Amino acid sequence: MCIIRESSSFQLLTGEREGSSIRLGTMELKDPERFDGILLGMAQQCEQGVPELMDYFFHFLVRKTDFYSQSETAEKMVMEKFNYYKTKSTYYQDEKKQKAEEKRRAAEEKKRAAERKAKEEAEKAARESKVQEITDEEAEQLQKEIDNQKNKVTNGDESKADENDDMDGEGEDKAKSDKMKPNVGNGADLPDYKWTQTLADIELRVPVKVSFPLKGKHVTCKIQKKHLTVGVQGQPPIIDGALSKEIKIEESTWTIEDNKNIVVSMDKVNKMEWWSKLVETDPEIDTQKVQPENSKLSDLDGETRAMVEKMMYDQRQKEMGLPTSEDQKKQEILKKFQQQHPEMDFSKCKFS
């Protein structure tokens, strides 16, 4: 058994960390958030919250250290720590408010910058969409396309090309039919669980069939950067597999809902892509059928927002049987060419 030194430091009794001690008196921690993950995990499993967490801590001191061998010194240290960090409470609350305000201002500035850039891109696109003089090279290329189209009409190749296009379209639809249609949350409803997603995060809901109210101590949940395990102690895991993409562990948590559902929230590392599956063994969903939230469009930077808006515009045009932005650009070039060559007949020309 270790002996208390005159420096009033309390030694571990296990011998696993030789020379380790807890110094009496307050000190500034170099990394105060170092054990947040461990402590948060412990707190989530304590049904009675902080009081139960403190019981575990002091029980550890009783069993593993000679902390209570100098009761007056130990009590003085506990009160000194309590009073010291009580003053810190106000500081962290003010700091939290300040960070929240800075985050809000940064978000507003980012939104204004995105709106300015989107406006500039729209004005630029409007200028580029106007009829302009075409170069000799463009005119030559356009003439070749016109001649090729005339040859197809003459030789009956156009009908064959359309038939091939239809076959290709059927093949593509058949390939896509193997993928699941996303649920209303852009995820998948599976037999044992369901998950939803935004560009930023994933939410997993696992209903548990047990005959008792589900508590934290019953749950087995291990969240890793590229692996997830979820289940109930004493039973085979409901989920135990490699995630399809990486997540941020420090931003991911789990909780219990209605004493019967395990809810896992995970923060994506890449916030610019949709997941096609939760874990590698899941069936794949068709991410092309994902419906992004319109309210989130304003959160994108100007360049990405302009690209997404163009894709959405082209998709709407296709659904209505109208020309896309690229088709409109070709039509403008053809219109200009027609003005320069009125003697030519373009009525049967078709561009793809």
C-alpha positions as CSV (number, residue, x, y, z in Angstrom):
1,M,0.0,0.0,0.0
2,C,1.3,3.4,-0.9
3,I,2.2,6.0,1.7
4,I,1.0,9.6,1.6
5,R,4.0,12.0,0.9
6,E,4.5,15.2,2.7
7,S,3.7,17.1,-0.5
8,S,0.0,16.1,0.2
9,S,-0.4,14.2,-3.1
10,F,-2.6,11.1,-3.2
11,Q,-1.1,8.0,-4.9
12,L,-2.8,5.3,-6.9
13,L,-3.0,1.9,-5.1
14,T,-3.1,-0.3,-8.2
15,G,0.5,0.4,-9.3
16,E,-0.6,0.6,-12.9
17,R,0.6,4.2,-13.3
18,E,3.7,4.5,-11.2
19,G,4.4,8.0,-10.0
20,S,0.9,9.3,-11.0
21,S,-0.7,11.6,-8.5
22,I,-3.4,14.2,-8.0
23,R,-1.9,17.5,-6.8
24,L,-3.7,19.6,-4.2
25,G,-4.7,23.0,-5.4
26,T,-6.2,24.3,-8.6
27,M,-4.4,24.4,-11.9
28,E,-5.1,25.3,-15.6
29,L,-5.6,22.2,-17.7
30,K,-3.7,22.1,-20.9
31,D,-6.5,20.2,-22.7
32,P,-9.7,20.6,-20.6
33,E,-11.8,18.7,-23.3
34,R,-9.4,15.7,-23.4
35,F,-11.8,13.3,-21.6
36,D,-15.1,14.7,-22.7
37,G,-15.9,11.7,-24.8
38,I,-15.3,9.3,-22.0
39,L,-17.1,11.3,-19.4
40,L,-20.1,11.9,-21.7
41,G,-20.3,8.2,-22.4
42,M,-20.3,7.5,-18.7
43,A,-22.9,10.2,-18.0
44,Q,-25.3,8.9,-20.7
45,Q,-25.3,5.5,-19.0
46,C,-26.0,6.9,-15.5
47,E,-29.8,6.8,-15.1
48,Q,-29.6,9.2,-12.1
49,G,-27.4,11.7,-14.0
50,V,-24.6,13.7,-12.2
51,P,-25.2,12.3,-8.7
52,E,-24.7,8.8,-9.9
53,L,-21.6,9.8,-11.9
54,M,-20.1,11.4,-8.7
55,D,-20.8,8.2,-6.8
56,Y,-18.8,6.3,-9.3
57,F,-15.9,8.8,-9.1
58,F,-15.7,8.8,-5.3
59,H,-16.1,5.1,-5.1
60,F,-13.1,4.8,-7.4
61,L,-11.1,7.0,-5.0
62,V,-12.1,4.8,-2.1
63,R,-11.1,1.5,-3.8
64,K,-8.1,2.5,-5.9
65,T,-6.3,5.4,-4.0
66,D,-5.4,6.4,-0.4
67,F,-7.4,9.6,-1.0
68,Y,-9.3,9.4,2.3
69,S,-6.3,8.6,4.5
70,Q,-5.9,12.4,5.0
71,S,-9.6,13.3,5.3
72,E,-9.1,17.0,6.2
73,T,-6.7,17.6,3.3
74,A,-9.0,15.7,0.9
75,E,-12.1,17.6,2.0
76,K,-10.2,20.9,1.6
77,M,-9.1,19.9,-1.9
78,V,-12.7,19.0,-2.9
79,M,-14.1,22.3,-1.7
80,E,-11.3,24.2,-3.3
81,K,-12.0,22.5,-6.6
82,F,-15.7,23.0,-6.3
83,N,-15.4,26.8,-5.5
84,Y,-12.8,27.3,-8.2
85,Y,-14.9,25.7,-11.0
86,K,-18.1,27.4,-9.7
87,T,-16.5,30.7,-10.8
88,K,-15.6,29.1,-14.2
89,S,-19.3,28.2,-14.8
90,T,-20.2,31.9,-15.5
91,Y,-17.1,32.2,-17.7
92,Y,-18.0,29.2,-19.9
93,Q,-21.6,30.3,-20.2
94,D,-20.5,33.7,-21.4
95,E,-18.0,32.1,-23.7
96,K,-20.7,29.8,-25.1
97,K,-23.0,32.8,-25.8
98,Q,-20.1,34.7,-27.4
99,K,-19.3,31.7,-29.7
100,A,-22.9,31.3,-30.6
101,E,-23.1,35.0,-31.5
102,E,-19.9,34.7,-33.6
103,K,-21.3,31.6,-35.3
104,R,-24.6,33.4,-36.1
105,R,-22.7,36.4,-37.6
106,A,-20.4,34.2,-39.6
107,A,-23.4,32.3,-41.0
108,E,-25.2,35.6,-41.9
109,E,-22.0,36.9,-43.6
110,K,-21.6,33.6,-45.5
111,K,-25.3,33.7,-46.6
112,R,-24.8,37.3,-47.9
113,A,-21.7,36.4,-49.7
114,A,-23.4,33.4,-51.3
115,E,-26.3,35.6,-52.4
116,R,-24.0,38.1,-53.9
117,K,-22.1,35.4,-55.8
118,A,-25.3,33.8,-56.9
119,K,-26.5,37.1,-58.3
120,E,-23.2,37.7,-60.1
121,E,-23.4,34.1,-61.6
122,A,-27.0,34.7,-62.7
123,E,-26.0,38.0,-64.4
124,K,-23.1,36.3,-66.0
125,A,-25.2,33.4,-67.3
126,A,-27.8,35.9,-68.6
127,R,-25.1,37.7,-70.5
128,E,-23.7,34.5,-71.9
129,S,-27.1,33.3,-73.0
130,K,-27.6,36.2,-75.4
131,V,-27.1,35.7,-79.1
132,Q,-23.4,36.2,-80.0
133,E,-21.4,36.1,-83.2
134,I,-20.0,32.6,-83.8
135,T,-16.5,32.0,-84.9
136,D,-15.5,30.3,-88.2
137,E,-14.6,27.1,-86.3
138,E,-18.0,27.0,-84.6
139,A,-19.7,27.5,-87.9
140,E,-17.7,24.7,-89.5
141,Q,-18.5,22.4,-86.6
142,L,-22.2,23.2,-86.8
143,Q,-22.1,22.6,-90.6
144,K,-20.7,19.1,-90.0
145,E,-23.4,18.3,-87.5
146,I,-26.1,19.5,-90.0
147,D,-24.6,17.3,-92.7
148,N,-24.5,14.3,-90.4
149,Q,-28.1,14.8,-89.5
150,K,-29.1,15.0,-93.2
151,N,-27.3,11.8,-93.9
152,K,-29.1,10.0,-91.1
153,V,-32.5,11.1,-92.4
154,T,-31.6,10.0,-95.9
155,N,-30.3,6.5,-95.0
156,G,-32.9,5.8,-92.3
157,D,-30.4,5.9,-89.6
158,E,-32.4,8.3,-87.5
159,S,-35.1,5.8,-86.7
160,K,-32.5,3.2,-85.9
161,A,-30.7,5.6,-83.6
162,D,-33.9,6.4,-81.8
163,E,-34.6,2.7,-81.4
164,N,-31.1,2.2,-79.9
165,D,-31.6,5.2,-77.6
166,D,-34.9,3.6,-76.4
167,M,-33.1,0.3,-75.7
168,D,-30.3,2.1,-73.9
169,G,-32.9,3.9,-71.8
170,E,-34.6,0.7,-70.9
171,G,-31.2,-0.8,-69.9
172,E,-30.5,2.1,-67.8
173,D,-33.9,1.9,-66.1
174,K,-33.4,-1.8,-65.5
175,A,-30.0,-1.2,-63.9
176,K,-31.5,1.5,-61.7
177,S,-34.4,-0.8,-60.7
178,D,-32.0,-2.9,-58.6
179,K,-31.6,0.1,-56.2
180,M,-34.2,1.0,-53.5
181,K,-36.2,4.2,-53.7
182,P,-35.2,6.5,-50.8
183,N,-37.7,7.0,-48.0
184,V,-39.1,10.4,-47.1
185,G,-36.0,11.2,-45.2
186,N,-33.7,10.4,-48.1
187,G,-32.5,7.1,-46.4
188,A,-34.0,3.6,-46.2
189,D,-36.6,1.7,-44.2
190,L,-35.2,-1.7,-43.5
191,P,-36.7,-4.7,-41.5
192,D,-34.7,-4.1,-38.3
193,Y,-34.1,-0.3,-38.5
194,K,-34.5,2.8,-40.6
195,W,-32.2,5.7,-41.3
196,T,-32.5,9.2,-42.8
197,Q,-30.0,11.8,-43.9
198,T,-29.2,15.3,-44.9
199,L,-26.1,16.5,-46.6
200,A,-24.6,17.1,-43.1
201,D,-25.7,14.2,-40.9
202,I,-27.3,10.8,-40.5
203,E,-30.1,9.7,-38.0
204,L,-30.6,6.0,-37.3
205,R,-33.6,4.7,-35.4
206,V,-33.5,1.1,-34.1
207,P,-36.7,-0.2,-32.5
208,V,-35.9,-2.8,-29.8
209,K,-38.3,-5.6,-28.9
210,V,-37.9,-6.2,-25.2
211,S,-40.3,-7.0,-22.4
212,F,-38.9,-4.2,-20.1
213,P,-38.4,-0.5,-20.4
214,L,-35.1,0.1,-22.2
215,K,-32.4,1.8,-20.2
216,G,-28.9,3.0,-21.0
217,K,-27.3,0.1,-19.1
218,H,-29.1,-2.4,-21.5
219,V,-27.7,-0.8,-24.6
220,T,-24.6,-1.7,-26.5
221,C,-23.6,1.1,-28.8
222,K,-20.1,1.6,-30.2
223,I,-19.6,4.5,-32.7
224,Q,-16.3,4.5,-34.6
225,K,-15.1,6.5,-37.6
226,K,-15.9,3.7,-40.1
227,H,-17.7,1.1,-38.0
228,L,-21.0,1.0,-36.1
229,T,-22.3,-1.6,-33.5
230,V,-25.8,-1.3,-32.0
231,G,-27.7,-3.8,-29.9
232,V,-28.9,-5.0,-26.5
233,Q,-26.7,-6.6,-24.0
234,G,-27.0,-10.4,-24.0
235,Q,-28.4,-10.5,-27.5
236,P,-26.8,-10.6,-31.0
237,P,-26.0,-7.1,-32.3
238,I,-28.8,-5.6,-34.5
239,I,-26.1,-3.7,-36.5
240,D,-22.5,-4.6,-36.6
241,G,-20.7,-3.5,-39.8
242,A,-18.5,-1.1,-41.6
243,L,-20.1,2.3,-42.4
244,S,-20.3,3.2,-46.1
245,K,-18.6,6.6,-45.4
246,E,-16.6,8.2,-42.6
247,I,-18.2,10.1,-39.7
248,K,-17.0,12.5,-37.0
249,I,-16.9,10.5,-33.7
250,E,-16.8,13.6,-31.5
251,E,-20.0,15.0,-33.0
252,S,-21.9,11.7,-32.9
253,T,-24.2,10.5,-30.0
254,W,-26.9,8.0,-29.1
255,T,-29.9,8.2,-26.9
256,I,-33.1,6.2,-25.9
257,E,-36.5,7.3,-27.1
258,D,-39.8,6.2,-25.4
259,N,-37.9,3.4,-23.5
260,K,-38.0,1.3,-26.7
261,N,-36.0,3.0,-29.5
262,I,-32.3,3.5,-29.8
263,V,-31.6,6.8,-31.8
264,V,-28.1,7.3,-33.1
265,S,-27.1,10.7,-34.6
266,M,-23.9,10.8,-36.7
267,D,-22.1,13.8,-38.3
268,K,-20.8,13.2,-41.8
269,V,-17.1,14.0,-42.6
270,N,-18.0,14.8,-46.2
271,K,-21.0,17.1,-46.2
272,M,-21.3,17.4,-50.0
273,E,-22.5,13.8,-50.9
274,W,-25.5,11.6,-50.2
275,W,-25.0,8.1,-48.7
276,S,-26.3,5.2,-50.8
277,K,-26.3,2.9,-47.8
278,L,-25.7,3.1,-44.0
279,V,-23.5,0.0,-43.6
280,E,-21.8,-1.9,-46.4
281,T,-24.2,-4.9,-46.0
282,D,-27.3,-2.8,-46.6
283,P,-29.2,-2.7,-49.9
284,E,-28.3,0.4,-51.9
285,I,-30.7,3.3,-52.5
286,D,-30.9,5.4,-55.7
287,T,-29.3,8.7,-54.7
288,Q,-30.5,10.3,-57.9
289,K,-34.0,10.2,-56.5
290,V,-33.0,11.9,-53.3
291,Q,-35.1,15.0,-52.6
292,P,-32.9,17.7,-51.0
293,E,-34.6,20.3,-48.7
294,N,-35.1,23.6,-50.5
295,S,-34.6,25.4,-47.2
296,K,-31.0,24.2,-47.1
297,L,-30.1,25.6,-50.5
298,S,-29.2,28.9,-49.0
299,D,-26.6,27.3,-46.8
300,L,-24.5,26.3,-49.9
301,D,-21.6,28.5,-51.1
302,G,-22.2,30.5,-54.3
303,E,-20.5,28.2,-56.8
304,T,-22.2,25.0,-55.4
305,R,-25.6,26.8,-55.2
306,A,-25.3,27.9,-58.9
307,M,-24.5,24.4,-60.0
308,V,-27.3,22.8,-58.0
309,E,-29.8,25.4,-59.3
310,K,-28.7,24.7,-62.9
311,M,-29.1,20.9,-62.3
312,M,-32.6,21.5,-60.8
313,Y,-33.6,23.8,-63.7
314,D,-32.4,21.2,-66.3
315,Q,-34.3,18.4,-64.4
316,R,-37.5,20.4,-64.5
317,Q,-37.1,21.2,-68.2
318,K,-36.6,17.5,-69.0
319,E,-39.7,16.5,-67.0
320,M,-41.8,19.1,-68.9
321,G,-40.2,18.0,-72.3
322,L,-38.6,21.4,-72.7
323,P,-35.0,22.1,-73.8
324,T,-32.3,22.2,-71.1
325,S,-29.8,25.1,-70.7
326,E,-27.3,23.3,-73.0
327,D,-30.1,22.7,-75.6
328,Q,-31.0,26.4,-75.4
329,K,-27.4,27.4,-76.1
330,K,-27.3,25.1,-79.2
331,Q,-30.5,26.6,-80.4
332,E,-29.1,30.1,-80.1
333,I,-26.1,29.0,-82.2
334,L,-28.3,27.4,-84.8
335,K,-30.5,30.5,-84.9
336,K,-27.5,32.7,-85.6
337,F,-26.3,30.3,-88.3
338,Q,-29.7,30.3,-89.9
339,Q,-29.6,34.0,-90.2
340,Q,-26.2,33.8,-91.9
341,H,-27.4,31.0,-94.3
342,P,-31.1,31.6,-95.2
343,E,-30.8,29.5,-98.3
344,M,-30.4,26.3,-96.2
345,D,-33.4,24.2,-94.8
346,F,-33.0,23.4,-91.2
347,S,-36.6,22.2,-90.6
348,K,-35.6,18.5,-90.2
349,C,-32.5,19.0,-88.2
350,K,-32.3,17.5,-84.8
351,F,-29.5,17.9,-82.3
352,S,-28.6,15.6,-79.4
